[in-house]
Amino acid sequence: MDQGAAVSLQPKWRTPCQLCPLRALPAFRDFSPKELEFVAQFKSGELTVERGATILVEGMHSAHLFTVLSGWTFRYKLLTDGRRQIMNYGLPGDLIGLQGSLMGEMDHSVEALTPVTLCVFERAKLDRLFERHASLAYDLTWIAAHEERILDEHLLSLGRRTALERTAYLVSFLHQRAHASGLNGGRRTIPITQQHVADTLGLSLVHTNKTLRKLADRKLLRWQERGCEILDADALQALAGWEGLQRGPRPFI
């Protein structure tokens, strides 16, 4: 699959909603029987995406929206000269493509950071969710508001934290997200490169490398070929001056 091209949509069924592995995680609220029945009808299949493939492209109109079932994604915008700004990361339970469903077209792109499995939903059926299930409609509103809250914290980090603090925040944020989403399986490795860190924090690659070395010298993390191993999660969060993720079960579709 060409890394620069959007994935071709050929969804297949693999995981019935009743057996969804995310339902067993304490980070997510469970569905009522009626909600579960509706979501199972709403879902049209699953899509497996290779690492590096573009899932959604800025400016495109998509007939589908997706929930990440497994793996990591990230969403980004490009300047005309090719410079990239990573806006946020998508992990299991996260909804992607909602903006394109409601606003007509995407104003950002989404790429697979690792091999990814996506639950596929048809945009045409979204009206039924709002008409028939107020609780699920509220969940969509909660998801959108939660994303805004995360972006507020990211903006604060970019605007006011030092390079060392914002790097500690990003690594701590991704580590906690991975743990809540059941991705790390006891491991403490985040599958990002230094280029991803630089493109998220608005730093040069050289500045990013120096900053990561400082964190490594403090024995807070260890950089590996394709990822970052967390050595002291509590110290990273304290250095960032961040309160951590909101606790309690969150909704997903």
C-alpha positions as YAML, in Angstrom:
chain: A
units: angstrom
residues:
- id: 1
  name: MET
  ca: [0.00, 0.00, 0.00]
- id: 2
  name: ASP
  ca: [1.40, 3.41, -0.95]
- id: 3
  name: GLN
  ca: [2.08, 5.44, 2.17]
- id: 4
  name: GLY
  ca: [0.86, 8.66, 0.62]
- id: 5
  name: ALA
  ca: [-2.48, 7.31, -0.55]
- id: 6
  name: ALA
  ca: [-5.71, 7.00, 1.40]
- id: 7
  name: VAL
  ca: [-6.75, 3.45, 2.16]
- id: 8
  name: SER
  ca: [-9.24, 1.79, -0.13]
- id: 9
  name: LEU
  ca: [-12.31, 0.85, 1.86]
- id: 10
  name: GLN
  ca: [-13.14, -2.85, 1.77]
- id: 11
  name: PRO
  ca: [-14.51, -3.46, 5.27]
- id: 12
  name: LYS
  ca: [-14.90, -7.00, 6.56]
- id: 13
  name: TRP
  ca: [-16.41, -8.34, 9.75]
- id: 14
  name: ARG
  ca: [-14.02, -9.75, 12.30]
- id: 15
  name: THR
  ca: [-15.10, -8.68, 15.80]
- id: 16
  name: PRO
  ca: [-18.78, -8.71, 16.78]
- id: 17
  name: CYS
  ca: [-19.66, -5.69, 18.93]
- id: 18
  name: GLN
  ca: [-20.81, -8.05, 21.66]
- id: 19
  name: LEU
  ca: [-17.24, -9.40, 21.87]
- id: 20
  name: CYS
  ca: [-15.47, -6.05, 21.49]
- id: 21
  name: PRO
  ca: [-12.27, -6.19, 23.62]
- id: 22
  name: LEU
  ca: [-12.63, -2.50, 24.55]
- id: 23
  name: ARG
  ca: [-15.77, -3.27, 26.54]
- id: 24
  name: ALA
  ca: [-13.70, -5.15, 29.11]
- id: 25
  name: LEU
  ca: [-11.42, -2.17, 29.83]
- id: 26
  name: PRO
  ca: [-12.25, -0.03, 32.88]
- id: 27
  name: ALA
  ca: [-11.46, 3.13, 30.89]
- id: 28
  name: PHE
  ca: [-14.67, 2.77, 28.85]
- id: 29
  name: ARG
  ca: [-18.30, 2.78, 29.90]
- id: 30
  name: ASP
  ca: [-20.34, -0.20, 28.79]
- id: 31
  name: PHE
  ca: [-23.35, -0.06, 26.50]
- id: 32
  name: SER
  ca: [-26.88, -0.85, 27.53]
- id: 33
  name: PRO
  ca: [-28.38, -3.83, 25.63]
- id: 34
  name: LYS
  ca: [-30.33, -1.50, 23.31]
- id: 35
  name: GLU
  ca: [-27.29, 0.68, 22.68]
- id: 36
  name: LEU
  ca: [-25.18, -2.35, 21.90]
- id: 37
  name: GLU
  ca: [-27.79, -3.64, 19.46]
- id: 38
  name: PHE
  ca: [-27.88, -0.29, 17.66]
- id: 39
  name: VAL
  ca: [-24.08, 0.05, 17.46]
- id: 40
  name: ALA
  ca: [-23.85, -3.49, 16.06]
- id: 41
  name: GLN
  ca: [-26.29, -2.46, 13.31]
- id: 42
  name: PHE
  ca: [-24.52, 0.88, 12.80]
- id: 43
  name: LYS
  ca: [-21.16, -0.83, 12.26]
- id: 44
  name: SER
  ca: [-20.66, -1.97, 8.67]
- id: 45
  name: GLY
  ca: [-17.38, -3.86, 9.11]
- id: 46
  name: GLU
  ca: [-13.72, -3.53, 10.01]
- id: 47
  name: LEU
  ca: [-10.72, -2.23, 8.13]
- id: 48
  name: THR
  ca: [-7.09, -3.23, 8.65]
- id: 49
  name: VAL
  ca: [-4.56, -0.53, 7.80]
- id: 50
  name: GLU
  ca: [-0.80, -0.85, 7.41]
- id: 51
  name: ARG
  ca: [1.64, 1.37, 9.29]
- id: 52
  name: GLY
  ca: [2.29, 4.59, 7.38]
- id: 53
  name: ALA
  ca: [-0.91, 4.46, 5.34]
- id: 54
  name: THR
  ca: [-3.11, 7.55, 5.13]
- id: 55
  name: ILE
  ca: [-6.59, 6.82, 6.43]
- id: 56
  name: LEU
  ca: [-8.22, 10.20, 5.76]
- id: 57
  name: VAL
  ca: [-6.95, 13.08, 3.65]
- id: 58
  name: GLU
  ca: [-7.47, 16.77, 4.29]
- id: 59
  name: GLY
  ca: [-10.16, 18.12, 1.97]
- id: 60
  name: MET
  ca: [-11.73, 14.74, 1.25]
- id: 61
  name: HIS
  ca: [-15.40, 13.85, 1.69]
- id: 62
  name: SER
  ca: [-15.74, 10.54, 3.47]
- id: 63
  name: ALA
  ca: [-18.83, 8.35, 3.49]
- id: 64
  name: HIS
  ca: [-17.56, 6.69, 6.66]
- id: 65
  name: LEU
  ca: [-16.34, 7.41, 10.14]
- id: 66
  name: PHE
  ca: [-14.22, 5.09, 12.22]
- id: 67
  name: THR
  ca: [-13.46, 3.96, 15.74]
- id: 68
  name: VAL
  ca: [-9.93, 2.77, 16.40]
- id: 69
  name: LEU
  ca: [-10.19, -0.83, 17.59]
- id: 70
  name: SER
  ca: [-6.46, -1.50, 17.84]
- id: 71
  name: GLY
  ca: [-3.23, 0.36, 17.09]
- id: 72
  name: TRP
  ca: [-2.14, 4.00, 16.96]
- id: 73
  name: THR
  ca: [-3.04, 6.80, 14.55]
- id: 74
  name: PHE
  ca: [-2.23, 10.50, 14.43]
- id: 75
  name: ARG
  ca: [-3.92, 13.46, 12.80]
- id: 76
  name: TYR
  ca: [-2.01, 16.30, 11.23]
- id: 77
  name: LYS
  ca: [-2.08, 19.33, 8.96]
- id: 78
  name: LEU
  ca: [0.45, 20.32, 6.30]
- id: 79
  name: LEU
  ca: [1.65, 23.76, 5.29]
- id: 80
  name: THR
  ca: [2.10, 24.48, 1.59]
- id: 81
  name: ASP
  ca: [5.86, 23.90, 1.87]
- id: 82
  name: GLY
  ca: [5.33, 20.44, 3.38]
- id: 83
  name: ARG
  ca: [5.95, 21.22, 7.03]
- id: 84
  name: ARG
  ca: [3.77, 19.04, 9.25]
- id: 85
  name: GLN
  ca: [2.00, 19.78, 12.50]
- id: 86
  name: ILE
  ca: [0.69, 16.75, 14.38]
- id: 87
  name: MET
  ca: [-2.47, 17.79, 16.20]
- id: 88
  name: ASN
  ca: [-3.26, 14.70, 18.26]
- id: 89
  name: TYR
  ca: [-3.02, 10.91, 18.42]
- id: 90
  name: GLY
  ca: [-5.81, 8.39, 18.04]
- id: 91
  name: LEU
  ca: [-5.84, 5.24, 20.15]
- id: 92
  name: PRO
  ca: [-8.37, 2.43, 20.72]
- id: 93
  name: GLY
  ca: [-11.81, 3.81, 21.48]
- id: 94
  name: ASP
  ca: [-11.15, 7.10, 19.67]
- id: 95
  name: LEU
  ca: [-13.49, 8.25, 16.90]
- id: 96
  name: ILE
  ca: [-11.97, 9.61, 13.70]
- id: 97
  name: GLY
  ca: [-13.70, 11.15, 10.71]
- id: 98
  name: LEU
  ca: [-16.57, 12.74, 12.66]
- id: 99
  name: GLN
  ca: [-15.56, 16.18, 11.41]
- id: 100
  name: GLY
  ca: [-15.84, 15.07, 7.80]
- id: 101
  name: SER
  ca: [-19.22, 13.51, 8.55]
- id: 102
  name: LEU
  ca: [-20.67, 16.67, 10.10]
- id: 103
  name: MET
  ca: [-18.80, 19.47, 8.30]
- id: 104
  name: GLY
  ca: [-18.69, 18.03, 4.79]
- id: 105
  name: GLU
  ca: [-14.95, 17.58, 4.42]
- id: 106
  name: MET
  ca: [-11.87, 16.93, 6.51]
- id: 107
  name: ASP
  ca: [-9.60, 19.82, 7.47]
- id: 108
  name: HIS
  ca: [-6.83, 17.46, 8.58]
- id: 109
  name: SER
  ca: [-5.36, 14.12, 7.56]
- id: 110
  name: VAL
  ca: [-5.07, 10.91, 9.59]
- id: 111
  name: GLU
  ca: [-2.21, 8.42, 9.28]
- id: 112
  name: ALA
  ca: [-1.61, 5.01, 10.82]
- id: 113
  name: LEU
  ca: [1.32, 5.17, 13.24]
- id: 114
  name: THR
  ca: [1.24, 1.38, 13.65]
- id: 115
  name: PRO
  ca: [-0.81, -1.35, 12.01]
- id: 116
  name: VAL
  ca: [-4.38, -0.37, 12.83]
- id: 117
  name: THR
  ca: [-7.79, -2.03, 12.89]
- id: 118
  name: LEU
  ca: [-10.77, 0.29, 12.49]
- id: 119
  name: CYS
  ca: [-14.47, -0.25, 13.07]
- id: 120
  name: VAL
  ca: [-16.28, 1.25, 10.08]
- id: 121
  name: PHE
  ca: [-19.56, 3.18, 10.35]
- id: 122
  name: GLU
  ca: [-21.63, 4.63, 7.53]
- id: 123
  name: ARG
  ca: [-22.09, 8.38, 7.70]
- id: 124
  name: ALA
  ca: [-25.57, 8.03, 6.17]
- id: 125
  name: LYS
  ca: [-26.74, 6.20, 9.31]
- id: 126
  name: LEU
  ca: [-25.50, 8.87, 11.70]
- id: 127
  name: ASP
  ca: [-28.88, 10.64, 11.73]
- id: 128
  name: ARG
  ca: [-30.49, 7.50, 13.14]
- id: 129
  name: LEU
  ca: [-28.18, 7.63, 16.13]
- id: 130
  name: PHE
  ca: [-29.33, 11.16, 17.00]
- id: 131
  name: GLU
  ca: [-32.97, 10.30, 16.33]
- id: 132
  name: ARG
  ca: [-33.19, 7.02, 18.24]
- id: 133
  name: HIS
  ca: [-30.54, 7.05, 20.97]
- id: 134
  name: ALA
  ca: [-30.16, 10.24, 23.00]
- id: 135
  name: SER
  ca: [-27.55, 8.55, 25.22]
- id: 136
  name: LEU
  ca: [-25.31, 7.75, 22.25]
- id: 137
  name: ALA
  ca: [-25.85, 11.24, 20.84]
- id: 138
  name: TYR
  ca: [-24.68, 12.59, 24.19]
- id: 139
  name: ASP
  ca: [-21.65, 10.31, 23.97]
- id: 140
  name: LEU
  ca: [-20.71, 11.85, 20.61]
- id: 141
  name: THR
  ca: [-21.03, 15.31, 22.14]
- id: 142
  name: TRP
  ca: [-18.86, 14.19, 25.07]
- id: 143
  name: ILE
  ca: [-16.23, 12.81, 22.70]
- id: 144
  name: ALA
  ca: [-16.09, 16.11, 20.78]
- id: 145
  name: ALA
  ca: [-15.88, 18.14, 24.02]
- id: 146
  name: HIS
  ca: [-13.18, 15.84, 25.37]
- id: 147
  name: GLU
  ca: [-11.14, 16.31, 22.21]
- id: 148
  name: GLU
  ca: [-11.42, 20.08, 22.67]
- id: 149
  name: ARG
  ca: [-10.20, 19.72, 26.25]
- id: 150
  name: ILE
  ca: [-7.18, 17.72, 25.11]
- id: 151
  name: LEU
  ca: [-6.35, 20.28, 22.44]
- id: 152
  name: ASP
  ca: [-6.59, 23.06, 25.05]
- id: 153
  name: GLU
  ca: [-3.93, 21.28, 27.09]
- id: 154
  name: HIS
  ca: [-1.78, 20.75, 23.98]
- id: 155
  name: LEU
  ca: [-2.05, 24.47, 23.16]
- id: 156
  name: LEU
  ca: [-1.07, 25.41, 26.70]
- id: 157
  name: SER
  ca: [1.92, 23.13, 26.41]
- id: 158
  name: LEU
  ca: [3.06, 24.61, 23.11]
- id: 159
  name: GLY
  ca: [2.52, 28.18, 24.27]
- id: 160
  name: ARG
  ca: [3.79, 28.19, 27.85]
- id: 161
  name: ARG
  ca: [5.77, 25.07, 28.76]
- id: 162
  name: THR
  ca: [9.50, 24.95, 28.15]
- id: 163
  name: ALA
  ca: [10.84, 22.49, 25.57]
- id: 164
  name: LEU
  ca: [11.75, 20.09, 28.37]
- id: 165
  name: GLU
  ca: [8.34, 20.42, 30.05]
- id: 166
  name: ARG
  ca: [6.35, 20.06, 26.84]
- id: 167
  name: THR
  ca: [8.31, 16.97, 25.83]
- id: 168
  name: ALA
  ca: [7.72, 15.45, 29.27]
- id: 169
  name: TYR
  ca: [4.03, 16.30, 28.92]
- id: 170
  name: LEU
  ca: [3.71, 14.68, 25.48]
- id: 171
  name: VAL
  ca: [5.42, 11.47, 26.53]
- id: 172
  name: SER
  ca: [3.43, 11.31, 29.77]
- id: 173
  name: PHE
  ca: [0.16, 12.00, 27.92]
- id: 174
  name: LEU
  ca: [0.77, 9.26, 25.36]
- id: 175
  name: HIS
  ca: [1.88, 6.80, 28.03]
- id: 176
  name: GLN
  ca: [-1.29, 7.34, 30.07]
- id: 177
  name: ARG
  ca: [-3.47, 7.14, 26.96]
- id: 178
  name: ALA
  ca: [-1.86, 3.86, 25.95]
- id: 179
  name: HIS
  ca: [-2.31, 2.39, 29.40]
- id: 180
  name: ALA
  ca: [-6.00, 3.37, 29.55]
- id: 181
  name: SER
  ca: [-6.62, 1.97, 26.06]
- id: 182
  name: GLY
  ca: [-5.01, -1.37, 26.86]
- id: 183
  name: LEU
  ca: [-2.25, -0.89, 24.31]
- id: 184
  name: ASN
  ca: [0.95, -1.29, 26.28]
- id: 185
  name: GLY
  ca: [0.06, -4.65, 27.84]
- id: 186
  name: GLY
  ca: [2.39, -3.99, 30.76]
- id: 187
  name: ARG
  ca: [5.10, -2.54, 28.54]
- id: 188
  name: ARG
  ca: [6.11, 1.10, 28.77]
- id: 189
  name: THR
  ca: [7.03, 1.73, 25.13]
- id: 190
  name: ILE
  ca: [5.40, 4.38, 22.95]
- id: 191
  name: PRO
  ca: [5.80, 3.74, 19.17]
- id: 192
  name: ILE
  ca: [6.80, 7.26, 18.09]
- id: 193
  name: THR
  ca: [9.94, 8.54, 16.40]
- id: 194
  name: GLN
  ca: [11.81, 11.70, 17.24]
- id: 195
  name: GLN
  ca: [10.35, 13.23, 14.08]
- id: 196
  name: HIS
  ca: [6.85, 12.65, 15.43]
- id: 197
  name: VAL
  ca: [7.83, 14.38, 18.67]
- id: 198
  name: ALA
  ca: [9.32, 17.31, 16.75]
- id: 199
  name: ASP
  ca: [6.25, 17.65, 14.52]
- id: 200
  name: THR
  ca: [3.93, 17.55, 17.54]
- id: 201
  name: LEU
  ca: [5.84, 20.06, 19.65]
- id: 202
  name: GLY
  ca: [6.90, 22.47, 16.91]
- id: 203
  name: LEU
  ca: [10.60, 21.92, 17.61]
- id: 204
  name: SER
  ca: [13.45, 21.26, 15.23]
- id: 205
  name: LEU
  ca: [14.72, 17.69, 15.08]
- id: 206
  name: VAL
  ca: [18.04, 18.81, 16.58]
- id: 207
  name: HIS
  ca: [16.32, 20.58, 19.49]
- id: 208
  name: THR
  ca: [14.07, 17.56, 20.00]
- id: 209
  name: ASN
  ca: [17.07, 15.22, 20.13]
- id: 210
  name: LYS
  ca: [18.83, 17.38, 22.72]
- id: 211
  name: THR
  ca: [15.69, 17.62, 24.85]
- id: 212
  name: LEU
  ca: [15.12, 13.87, 24.79]
- id: 213
  name: ARG
  ca: [18.74, 13.34, 25.83]
- id: 214
  name: LYS
  ca: [18.15, 15.53, 28.88]
- id: 215
  name: LEU
  ca: [15.16, 13.42, 29.87]
- id: 216
  name: ALA
  ca: [17.21, 10.28, 29.30]
- id: 217
  name: ASP
  ca: [20.04, 11.68, 31.45]
- id: 218
  name: ARG
  ca: [17.51, 12.11, 34.25]
- id: 219
  name: LYS
  ca: [16.57, 8.45, 33.75]
- id: 220
  name: LEU
  ca: [12.97, 9.35, 32.93]
- id: 221
  name: LEU
  ca: [12.93, 7.59, 29.56]
- id: 222
  name: ARG
  ca: [15.08, 5.57, 27.19]
- id: 223
  name: TRP
  ca: [14.95, 6.19, 23.46]
- id: 224
  name: GLN
  ca: [14.89, 3.14, 21.22]
- id: 225
  name: GLU
  ca: [15.03, 2.63, 17.47]
- id: 226
  name: ARG
  ca: [11.27, 2.90, 16.97]
- id: 227
  name: GLY
  ca: [9.87, 4.14, 20.19]
- id: 228
  name: CYS
  ca: [10.30, 5.59, 23.62]
- id: 229
  name: GLU
  ca: [10.49, 3.46, 26.77]
- id: 230
  name: ILE
  ca: [9.09, 5.11, 29.91]
- id: 231
  name: LEU
  ca: [11.33, 4.65, 32.96]
- id: 232
  name: ASP
  ca: [9.64, 6.97, 35.49]
- id: 233
  name: ALA
  ca: [6.08, 7.91, 34.55]
- id: 234
  name: ASP
  ca: [5.39, 9.82, 37.79]
- id: 235
  name: ALA
  ca: [8.49, 11.98, 37.44]
- id: 236
  name: LEU
  ca: [7.63, 12.79, 33.81]
- id: 237
  name: GLN
  ca: [4.15, 13.94, 34.81]
- id: 238
  name: ALA
  ca: [5.55, 16.02, 37.67]
- id: 239
  name: LEU
  ca: [8.14, 17.65, 35.41]
- id: 240
  name: ALA
  ca: [5.41, 18.59, 32.93]
- id: 241
  name: GLY
  ca: [3.29, 20.17, 35.67]
- id: 242
  name: TRP
  ca: [0.32, 18.21, 34.34]
- id: 243
  name: GLU
  ca: [-2.55, 16.80, 36.39]
- id: 244
  name: GLY
  ca: [-2.87, 13.69, 34.25]
- id: 245
  name: LEU
  ca: [-5.79, 12.21, 32.36]
- id: 246
  name: GLN
  ca: [-9.31, 12.56, 33.65]
- id: 247
  name: ARG
  ca: [-10.23, 9.42, 35.56]
- id: 248
  name: GLY
  ca: [-13.41, 7.44, 35.25]
- id: 249
  name: PRO
  ca: [-15.04, 5.51, 32.40]
- id: 250
  name: ARG
  ca: [-15.44, 7.38, 29.13]
- id: 251
  name: PRO
  ca: [-17.81, 6.65, 26.25]
- id: 252
  name: PHE
  ca: [-16.92, 5.24, 22.86]
- id: 253
  name: ILE
  ca: [-18.92, 4.21, 19.82]
...
